[in-house]
């Protein structure tokens, strides 16, 4: 890692000023900022190799999850799986007979949230409609130029840009549909489409609420829970169902649920996963994804307990001591509070009353908006420098790192390719790691020292 001894202060200051000056006038996130560091976050060779392999593993996980859901929906296995995943969703999004030609499709962008821990990586979320594509592309491009290639930025200066372009057939243009709910991300996507158009592309960013469909491909930059707020979108979705246009991500809300972490760990589904996952894939997924449970208010028979929690009913976890509450509660999906950190409660980081209230809310929400309960894996502390523009000094942050690799499956392709990695470094005293204003956001590089 970096130390004061291996940093040139004058070069650090010059590069920091250059980055601040290069930021688009309209920003990359609406009305949001972060701490600037001209130095990327370095990863060891074995860490990079593991992340590169992870794309295939997570693509396989999504494929098998889709197969399990559809088999459950058709009554061939465990009907309770689709019943849980369908809760709170309209039948137009869960009735397989209405999904048309998009039924076999999978998301073409995969972004896991990886906590860097003392024992490796811990996956806290898997997003198939992720923000940050344009931001990570901008960072990779500018850090590559800033260091003249010497920092080995993962994906290089064009990895994110070219990978995004590869998602779509070459025969027509692409419209990126952004809803009002996702408007914070409009600036980064406008930057991305602008860069692509400068290189001969035909990309547009469009307001989803006012979109008039054509034969152009569509990139869906809104969550499916937002559909009732997007008037006129049904004709676009109908074209996608019929296979008349290329739309990604497909209309599969069940694949956008955090509940899959709990279903992966379900003893009742273990034979299903073992049958469908080959080689070491199941073991690797269990090592990567923390143990999780569906927050189901059911009371088990007198001889039954929730695995490794030792309780017959989940409301009993309300009485856990702070030491026992190394747990996280969060909405599974299909809810305006399910993205970011808006529904997250960390057990050992709140009072007993706050934890009790969170558990009650989660269990009461089961019928319409299920939650999951998950083991908390804390990130290891790293040190990274940043530039304070007010004092014009180098400062050092003790931080915890969330890494977001972006994998892209090209149109007509089958392999998930790594386009780049965004590192979010938050102050070490923060338990929830996200893009707050006092975080450092940088691209990742292969360690060269």
N, C-alpha and C positions, 0 to 999 in steps of 0.2 A: 504494500500500500504506500501512499504518499507520506512523506515526513517533511518538516520544515527544511531539512538539510538537502533534499533532492528537488526543491522548488526554487526557481529563479523568480524572486518577487517582482522585478520589473517586467519580465515577460508575462507573468501571471496577471499583472495589472493591465498591461497592454491588450492581452487576449480577452480579458473580462470586458473592457471598454468596447472592444470590437464586437463582441457578442451582443451587448446591450444596444449598440448602434444598429446592428443588423436586424434586430427584431422588427417584424412588420409593424407599421404604424397602428394597425387595428388589432395587434396582438395575435396570439395563437389560441388562447382561451378567453372568452368574453369576460372582461373585468376581473381577470385572475392573473396573479403573478407568482413567481417562485424565486428562490435564491439562485444566483448565477455562480457557477464554477466553470472555468475553462477546461478543467481536467475531467475526462470521462471516468466512469467507475470501472476499475480493472477487475477482470475475472481470470482465474487460473485456467490453464489449458483443459484440465479435466472437468471443470465446471462448464466451460463452453461446450465441450464435447457432450456432456450430459444434457444440456439444454438443446443442442442440435438433435439429439436422439429423441428428445421428449416430444417433438412434433408428430412423429409417426405414432407414438404411444397414445397421445391425446386424440389424434384423428381416429385411431382405432377405437378408443373409448367412446367417442361420439357415435361412431358407426354402430357399435354393439348396443349402446344405449338406445339408439333409434330402433334397432331390431327388437330389443326387449320391449320397448313401449308398444310397438305395432303388434307384436305377438300377444302382449297382454290385452291390448284393445280388442283383438280378434278372438280372445278367450282361449288361446292356445296355452298360455302360461299365466299364472299369478294375476288374476284380474285386479287385485288391489293395487298393483303398481300404477296402471293407467288411471284408476279411480283417484289416487292421491295426486298424480300429476295433472289431472284435468280440473281439479278443484278451482272454482272461481273463474273459469274460462268459458267463453261462449262456444256453443257447439260448432259454429262455423270454423273454428280453429282446431277443434279436436275430433271432428267427424272425418275419419279417413276417406269416406266415400266422396267428400267434397273437395279433397285436396288435389285431385287431378294429377297432371304429369310431374308436379313438384314432389310427389311422395318419396321417390328414392333419393332426393337431393340431400346434401349435408352442408353445413356452413362452410364457406370458403376462407373465412378468417377465424383463427383460433388464438385467443390471448389468455394465458393463465396469469394469475397473480401469484408470484412465488416469493415467500419469505425466505431470506437467507438466514439460516439458523446455524447453531454450532454443529449440527449433525447433517447438514446439507440443505436441500430445498424442501419447503412445505407449501403445497398448493392450497390456497384459501378460496379461490374462485376460478371459474373457467368461463370466459366471456366470448360470445360469437357475434356481438354487435358492439365492439369496443371503441371507446374514444382513444385518442392519442396517436392515431396512425400518422396524421399530418405533423403533429408535434415531434414525434420520433423521427420522421423523415427530415424535418427542418434541422433538428439537432445533429443527426448523422451527417447531413450535407455540410453544415457549417463547422462541425468539429473536425471532419475530415480535411476541410480546407484550412482550418486554423492550425492544424498540426502537420499539414502537408503529408498525410498518410502515415506518419511515424507512430501514431497511437493505435493503429490496427482497430479502427472502429468496426464493430461487428455489423456486417451487412454492407459496409462501405458507404460511399456518399449517395448511392442510388438504390440500395437494397430495398428500402421501404417504398420508394416511389415506383420502381419498376415492378415490384411484387404486387402492388395494388393494381397497376394497369393490367397485369397478367390474369386478373380474375375474370375478365370479360372477353367475349368473342370479338374478333377483329372487324366484323362486318358492319357494325353500326356504332353510334355514339353511346355515351354513358351519362345517366342522370343520377346524381347523388341526392337522395331525398332526405331532408332534415326537418324534423318536426319542431314545433315551438318548445316542446319539452326538452329537446336535445340542442337547443339554439346556442348554448355555451360553446359547443364544438364547431359551430359554423366557420369561425375564422380559420381554424386549422385545415378544414376541408377545402375552403376557398383557396388557401395557399397551395394545397396539394393539387387541386384541379388546375390551378394556374400554371404550376410547374409542368404538369403533364401536357397542357395545351401549348406551352412554349416549345415543347419537343414534338409538336405535330399531332397531339391527341385531340379528341373531341369530347371533352368532359364539361358538365355543367353542375353547379349546385343549385338545387331547387327547393322551395318551401313545400313540404309535403302537403300542407293544407290547401294549396292552390294548384297542385300539379295536374296537368292535362296529359294523359298517357299517349305514347306513340309507339313506334317499333324499337325505340332505344332501350338498351340495357338499363337496369335499375339497381343501385346500391341502396339498401334499406338502412338508413341511419336513424332509426327510431325503434323503441321497444314495442312489442305487440300489445301490451296493456294500454298503449296510447291510441290504439285504433279508433275508439269511439270519439276521440277529440279531433280526428283528421277527416273532415268532410270530403266526400268525393274520391276517397282512396280505393273504394271497393272495385271500381272498374280496372284499376291497375292490378289489384290483387287477383281479380278474375282472369286477367290476361296471363298472370304468372301461373295460376292453377292450371290453365289450359295449355301451358307451355308455349304461349305466343311470344313472350318476352323472357329474357334472362334476368332473374331477380335473385339477389343474395343479400342477406341470409334468407333461406327459405322460411315459409310460414309454419314453423314447428316450435310452438311455445314450450313443448315438453323438453326440448333440448336446451332451453334457456333457464332451467331450474337448478338451483344449488342442491336440491333434494337428491340428485344423482350421487353425491358424495355419501349420503346415508344409505342409498340403495346399494352402492358398491359394498358397503360394510354389513349389509343385512345378512344374517345367518340363513334366513329363508331363501335368499337368492344366490347363495354361494354356489350351489350346483349349476345354476344357469350361467353365471359368470365363468365358471371353470370350463364349461362346455364350449363357450363362445370365444374365449380369449386364449390364444395360443402361447406356448412357450412360457416365458417369465412375465408376460404382460400383466397378469393379475397381481403377482407379487410386487412388480414395480409400481403399479398404481396404488396398492395398499401402503407401500413405503412412502409414496409421494403425497397422498391425500389423507389428512388427519381423520381419525375415527370420528364418525358422525352418526346422528340419530334423527329420524323424523320426530318433530315435536308433536306427538300424537297423545291426546288426553285419555286414551284407552287405559283401562285397568286390566293388567294381566292376571291369569289364574293364580291361585295362592302359591303355587310352586314355581312361578315364573318371575324373572327379573329382566330388566333391560340390560343387554350385554355390557359388562364392565362398569356399569353405574350402580348395580346392586339395589335398584329400587323397583317396586312393583308398579308404581305410577310415577309419571314424570313430574307431577307437581311436588313430589317428595324432594326433588333437587333444590327446591326453595330453601330448605333447611340446611343445605350444605354450608360448611364453614368456608371462610375465604380461601384457605389452603386447598379445600376440595373443589373450589370453583374455578379451576383452570379450564374454563369452558367459555364458549361464545354462542350467543343466540343471534340468528339473523333470518330475515325473510328469505324464502326459497326463490321467489320470482313472481312475475306477472303482477307487479304492484309498483306504484310510483316511488315507494320508499325502499324498493329492493336493490337499487343500484347505489354505488358509492358506499358510504358508511351510515346512511340514515336510519337503518333498522338494527344496527349492530349494538349489542350489549356484551361487554366482556366481564365475566363473573367476578374475577378477583380485583377488578378495577372500579367497582361500584359498591355502594352500601348494601347491607342485607335487605333493606326495604326496596331499594332500586332493583335488586336482583329478583326479589319475590314478585314485584310488579311486572318485570319483564317476562318472567316465566308464565305468569297468569295471562298476560297479553298474547304470548305465543300460543298457549294452549287454547285460548278462546278463539284464536284466528284460524284454527285448523280447518274448519269447513270451507272457508273462502280463500284464505291466504296462508298456507302452511309455512311454518318456520322449520329450521333445522338447528340442532344442538351439536356443537363440534368441539373437539379438543383444541385448546389454545397452545400453539407452538410459538414461543417468543423468538424474535429475531436476535441474532448476535449483534454486539455493538461494534461498529466500525468508525473510523475517523476519516473525515473528508474536508478539504478546504473549500471555502467559498469567498466571494468578493463582496465587501460591504461598500456600496456606492456612496453612502453618506460619509463614512470616515476614510474611504479609499484605502482600506486595509484588508489584508488577508485574515480571515477568521477561520477557526476550526470547529467543526461540529462532531460531537459524539452522536452517532446516528444508528438507526436500524433501517435496513434496505429491503424494499420491495422491488423485485425485478419483473418486468412485463415483456417477455418475448412475444413477437408477433409472427405467427405462421400463416402462410398463404397457400391455398390449393388452387393452382391455375385452372382456367376454364378447360375442361376436357382432361385434366390431369388427376392423378390419384395420390401424389405425394405432397406432404405438408413441408414447405420450404421456409426456413427462417429468414425474415427480412431485416430484423434489427431487434435491439433490446433497450427498453427504457428503464432506467433506475430512478426510483423515488426514495430519497434519503430524508427521513424524518427525525427530529430530535429524539434521543434515546428514551426520554421520559414519556413519550407518547406511545400508548398501547395500540391505537388504531392508526394504521399507516395508509395515508392517502395524499392526494395532491394539495396539501395545505400551503398557505403563503410562506410559512417558515421552513418549507421543505426545499431540498436541492434536487433539481431535475437535470439529469445528464444521460447521454447514451452510454452504453457499455462497450468496453474494449477488451481485447485479449491482452493479458498481462505481459509486459515487456521488461519487467524488472523484478 
